[in-house]
Amino acid sequence: MLKEFKEFISRGNVLDLAVGIIIGTAFTGIVNSLVADIIMPPIGKIMGGIDFSGFFLDLSGEEHASLAAAKAAGAATINYGIFLNTVINFLIVSFAVFLLVKQANRFRRTQEAAPPPAPPRSEQLLEEIRDLLKKK
């Protein structure tokens, strides 16, 4: 069983997948910080100092000053502000992945370019004449 596991983990695509997951996890942290620390504060400022992560709907019918207070009281809440931040995270990650795939495809297309077209018939004949003259 250990030998089979070693063969499985040694395959190139498994290692590529592992590297992709690790990089994706690190990239998610960067995107989360980008949204929470860079994008959302100016949007909140434009909208009058609003912090989207504090938007919630209290299902218990009670009034709570903040999401943290509602959670501390054990109230059931719908946290649509946090959901909005998550949607923005998703859109940024999706766009970044789109750009990455687009560039990879462009790079792959240039590598897999079609072979150059055959030279015109007149050039082929001239090359044959040259080769015959070299032999003589």
N, C-alpha and C positions, 0 to 999 in steps of 0.2 A: 504494500500500500504506500509506503514511503517512497519507493522508486517511482510509482505512478504519479504521485504528487510532485516529485522532483521534475519528471518529464512534463507534466502539465504546466508547472510554474516557469519552466525554462523556455516555453514557446514564446516566440517574439511578440505575438499579438496579446498575450496575457501581460507581459511586461509593459507593453505600450499602454494597455488599458490601465494598469496600476499607476503609471506615470501620469496619465491623463486625469485620473481621479484625484491624485495628490495635487496636481497643478490646478484642477478645477476647484478643489476645496480652498486652496490659497486664494484663488481668484475670487471666489465667493466672499471671502473676508474683505478683500479690497473693495469689491462692489458694495457690500453692506456699509462700509465706512464711507465710500463715495456718496451713497444715497443719504445716509443718516447725518454725515458731518459736512458735506459740501453742497448737495443739491437741495435737500429739504429745508435747511435754514433760510436761504434766500427766498424760496417759494413761500415759506411761512411768514417771512418779513414783509413780502409784497402783499400778502393777504392779511396784514395787520398783526403780525407777531404770533401767528397760530402755529402750534406744534402738532403736526398730524398724528404723531404716535399717541397723543393723549385723547384722540377722538374715540368715543365709545358710546354704546347704547346700553343702558342699565335695564336688564329684564326683570329685576326684582321690584321695580316701581319706586325704589327709594332714590333720594338725591345723594350723590357722592361728588366731592369736589374734584377728584381726579381718578384716573384709572387705577392707580396704586391704592387709593383709599377704597375703591370698590372691591378690588381683589382682596385687600386686607379684611374687609367686612364679609368676604365670602359670597359676594353678589355675582350672579350670572350676568356676563356682559358679552356684547358683540363688539369686538375691537376692530372697527372698520378703518381706523387710522393706521394701525399696524398692518392691516391687510393692504392698504394703499401703498405703504412703504415697500411691502413685499412685492406688489405688482410692479412698482417702479424698478426694484432690484431685478426682477425677472426680465423686464423689457431691456434693461441695460445689458444683462448677461446674454440675452438672446441676440441683441444687435452685435455685441462683440463676437459671439460665436459665428454669426452670419458673416461678418467681415473676415474672420479667420478662415472659414471654409471657402469664401469667395477668393481670397488670396491664394489659398492652397490649390484650388481648382485652376486658377490662372497660371500658377507656377507649373502645375502638372501638364496643362495644355501646351505650354511653351517647350517642355521637355519631350512631349509626345508629338511634336510637329511632324507633319508628313515629310517623307524624303523629298529632296529637291527633284523637280521634274527632269525628265531625260533631256539631254541637249538636242537641238534641232537636227534634222537629218543631214543638213549640209555640214555641220560640225562633226558629226559622226563619220561622214565620208572623208573629210579632211584629216581626221585622226587616223583613219585606216590607211590613207595615202602616206601620211607621215611615217607610220609604223612600217609600211612596205619599203619606203625609201631607206629607213634605218637598217633594215635587214640586208639590203643590197650594198 
